[in-house]
Amino acid sequence: MTQLEFNTTGRGASQCDRILSALTRQAGQWVAMTDLWHASGAFAVHSRIADLRKRGNTIEHRNETQPDRTIHSFYRLNA
């Protein structure tokens, strides 16, 4: 089911809506991708961010390399 199909079902907030809400609540702060995943239930957070950008939202992305060499992703909504 696509996001558009989901929106027409009336089942509540879409994954995009929940991610946007989480970013909006953080008001310009960097939000960890894992936090967005938990807030939305979307494993494809980056794809939902791309959908939000197509809707006209300006969302920045950055990566941080940790001492153990894992990479953590963060997103920030610009007003």
Secondary structure as the mmCIF struct_conf table of DSSP 4:
data_model
#
loop_
_struct_conf.conf_type_id
_struct_conf.id
_struct_conf.beg_label_comp_id
_struct_conf.beg_label_asym_id
_struct_conf.beg_label_seq_id
_struct_conf.end_label_comp_id
_struct_conf.end_label_asym_id
_struct_conf.end_label_seq_id
HELX_RH_AL_P HELX_RH_AL_P1 GLN A 3 THR A 9
TURN_TY1_P TURN_TY1_P1 GLY A 10 GLY A 10
BEND BEND1 GLY A 12 GLY A 12
HELX_RH_AL_P HELX_RH_AL_P2 GLN A 15 ARG A 25
TURN_TY1_P TURN_TY1_P2 GLN A 26 GLY A 28
STRN STRN1 VAL A 31 ALA A 32
HELX_RH_AL_P HELX_RH_AL_P3 MET A 33 SER A 40
BEND BEND2 PHE A 43 PHE A 43
HELX_RH_AL_P HELX_RH_AL_P4 VAL A 45 LYS A 54
TURN_TY1_P TURN_TY1_P3 ARG A 55 GLY A 56
STRN STRN2 THR A 58 THR A 65
TURN_TY1_P TURN_TY1_P4 PRO A 67 ASP A 68
BEND BEND3 ARG A 69 ARG A 69
STRN STRN3 ILE A 71 ASN A 78
#
